[in-house]
Amino acid sequence: MDKKELFERIRADGVKFVSYQFSDVTGKVKSVDAPVERLAEALEDGVWFDGSSVEGFTRIQESDMHLRVDTDSYAILPWTPADHRRARFFCDIYTPEGELFDGDPRGLLKKWMKKLDEKGWIYNVGPEPEFFLFLQNDHVHPVPYDVGSYFDFSSNDSAAQVRAELVEALNSMGLEVEVAHHEVALGQHEIDFRFADALKTADNVLTLKYTVKAIAAQHGLVASFMPKPIFGINGSGMHCHQSIFDKSGVNLFFDAKDEFHLSKLAYGFIAGQLEHAKALSAIVAPTVNSYKRLVPGYEAPVYIGWAQTNRSALIRIPRYTIGKDKAMRAELRFPDPSSNPYLAFSAMIAAALDGINKGLTPSKPLNNVNIYDLSREERITRGIESLPGSLKEALAELAADNVVKNSIGPKLYSAFYRAKEEEWEDYRIHVTDWELENYLQGA
């Protein structure tokens, strides 16, 4: 979008303030806000900020960082009042020397997209982020907002009304929502938006998360993207449908002659992500709580394998519909919405490219078998391995996998690993309700 068109839109939208946004290493959105009158200056000279207190950024002696505005990411924050209407831009982060900052998660993903662009490829992602709506209360334990279940419909369902408002807001911000529905668990919902290249999709994931939270709060609700907020029911994932197109719009995953309509490139892609799945888990399922979701019995994948019809597999290939070549894709099922999408997509690309470059082929698909029903001995016989059982195990796998570790670069890796080690240590020394219930009187 050129500057003239941008300023015409801003005047028409009645914008009063601008949020210049970026993310830290864990995926938290950071913002520098300014009156709209300073926008022309920001577009010309950028925006300076102190990066020394942002997770994963710089040391105190090298704190000055420079934001450069991505004008194509302009959007109105629809929940802001008209007399204080606010717009947002995503920004790229540069050093004072004018170099792209190697601790910027968004800048990292742009580098990976550039590498694919040099091959003539476009990496598309269509995520399915799930979340819960809870009542606001004074207790730690959450109370679901509704009593619906999977795909439930009610003509007077207040949760459906909130969801409709969310869809309207997200569409106004350019997300192109395709479907929205109630999920399996009480209070659980899913909003799916149209696939796009990985960078736009990562921006959209962050947009969706803070939009859902803001509009839920206006209804007196708490929106949570926590992977497993309630024991004994399904958690929230973010399944990612992936494909690679060429620049003419041809889906390079499709091969009409193959049994599963998958190309050699697609098989290498799948094999690479399976090969590096254990290390990937630290980045795509990056919290202590993520591993409360990744357990057998709750539709979350635990075992490393691929299939067409089996939803217990780590990668699923949705059924091919004749004439829908562009829909051929690989659904990676173990990411969750607590992940930083810029890091997650970068690591997913790197793992896939390793499989493609090495000409790897995946093992036989796990069709028509529920992996959860197999005994440990049967899984060993079939060569089916498991994901790490905790964040601590996942971090060890990440440290040992140079492909995934190097995919996010030394600065981001160091910051990410440090933050997650601190998270694990904090979790390890805390006393939980379960421990009190089981040991307080009996020990």
Secondary structure, DSSP 8 states (H G I E B T S, - for coil): --HHHHHHHHHHHT--EEEEEEE-TT--EEEEEEEGGGHHHHHHH-EEEE-TTSTTS--GGG-EEEEEE-GGG-EE-TTS-GGG-EEEEEEEEE-TTS-B-TT-HHHHHHHHHHHHHHTTEEEEEEEEEEEEEEE--SSSS--BS----TT---TT-HHHHHHHHHHHHHHHTT--EEEEEE-SSTTEEEEEE--EEHHHHHHHHHHHHHHHHHHHHHTTEEEE--S--STTS----EEEEEEEEETTS-BTTB-TTSTTSB-HHHHHHHHHHHHTHHHHHHHHS-STTHHHHSSTTSS---EEEEESS-TTEEEE-----TT-GGG--EEE----TTS-HHHHHHHHHHHHHHHHHTT-------TT--GGGS-HHHHHHHT-EE--SSHHHHHHHHHH-HHHHHHTHHHHHHHHHHHHHHHHHHHHHS--HHHHHHHTTT-
